[in-house]
Amino acid sequence: MRLNRSSSAALFDRAQKVIPGGVNSPVRAFKAVGGNPLFIKSAKGAYLYDEDGNKYIEMINSWGPMILGHANEMIEEAVRNAIGKSFSFGAPTKAEVEIAELISHMVPSIEKVRMVNSGTEATMSAVRVARGFTGRDKIIKFEGCYHGHGDSFLIAAGSGAVTMGTPDSPGVTEGTAKDTLTAPFNDLAAVETLVAKNKGTIAAIILEPVVGNMGCVLPAQGFLEGLRKLCDQEGILLIFDEVMTGFRLAKGGAQEIFGITPDLTTMGKIIGGGMPVGAYGGRAEIMNYVSPAGPVYQAGTLSGNPIAMAAGKAMLTYLNEHPETYTYLNKITQRIVDGFRHNLESLGLLHTINHVGSMFSLFFTNSDVVNFDSAKTSNTTMFGKYFQKMLEKGIYLAPSQYETLFISTAITEELADKIIAANKEALKEIHS
Ligand SMILES: *Cc1c(COP(=O)(O)O)cnc(C)c1O
């Protein structure tokens, strides 16, 4: 089946004249998979509709936030109620207190929390606080982890940065770059060596406790525990970047399922229910360094925006009160993953599927994928073909090998089976 994509193509032509690359965030451009991006007109539940009227089953969900599917009525109602009271005050509101209380209840390591407008802001601010608190300059990050587009993090960065071939972005000064040390994910010995060589100078170790931004990569047994122990011994703050995993893997995020308590946590995506929201929080002793309680400056005209807080509060309230959401997501995602594995095995195709909760990635490689180097053994040409075949069959995947898929509660068993059937056909076609 060939889809009519003429309206999307025409819009992309116009977009490229007035927007760099035609998109407001790089991975949207389909550069890694070929062809033009689809321009989306609307979405509801499990479905996405483009400007040409094509309908797709959603497997990205706005890169995570739409965990309850699109245009969820409960969130819509909360936003509608907030809208009639003006869109921004730049003054404190009750909703900000309520969402902070809720976050602290759901993620017990967070005693105090500050709301910001994106995941990028959250990670930039968390690192600044860690530096202010410890009086040290350097940070350690992991190759292939993505923490937003702050200068300090665009060193061996994942997500769009690796997809576009710029993990070390031009425009980041040498001065900034020298304060970011990198290690391979899951390599505790490498981190210990870095810490020993830079004794007393490292403020924080930041990581995605489950990586989503080099594709889905799980922490090896003992890795998170080892980092926690090392941080405790050396006075280093452990920052879990849970922008992706927070409220997705469990109501308390990855730290709940792996039982490791970070000093600081960064959040985004689901926390805004689809509105632009981020947050960072952690131990009160550390968060009390944030202005105006303490000396580390961080501010935002639109931070804690009332419309965004209404959407976020509705989302988090639902997840807090409905733990069965995670049971369902785990079950439906397992069904899809099992189906894909069966298809791949019966065709004899090389593959590795990494999976936890409602996040998973299919890599076209026979290596175990445990870090960035092993993720890069994937056949990205094959992934591009697979992506296009799935799209033709009405399945909307992340347009890069180095991304994770996010399943929503709108995916029924029937839809899961449709996805599995499409996967089988797509694999057959690229195989022959
Ligand atoms: C998406 C993401 C970010 C950046 O969040 P933005 O809202 O895009 O700025 C940071 N860290 C992780 C782990 C992410 O997945």
The ligand as a Gaussian input file, in Angstrom:
#p B3LYP/6-31G(d) Opt

LIG

0 1
 C       13.564000      13.789000      26.686000
 C       14.662000      13.709000      27.665000
 C       15.294000      14.851000      28.166000
 C       15.016000      16.228000      27.621000
 O       13.719000      16.673000      27.881000
 P       13.123000      17.848000      26.982000
 O       11.767000      18.087000      27.574000
 O       13.101000      17.334000      25.580000
 O       14.022000      19.027000      27.130000
 C       16.229000      14.720000      29.159000
 N       16.546000      13.506000      29.642000
 C       15.971000      12.376000      29.200000
 C       16.343000      11.073000      29.789000
 C       15.029000      12.440000      28.176000
 O       14.497000      11.315000      27.696000

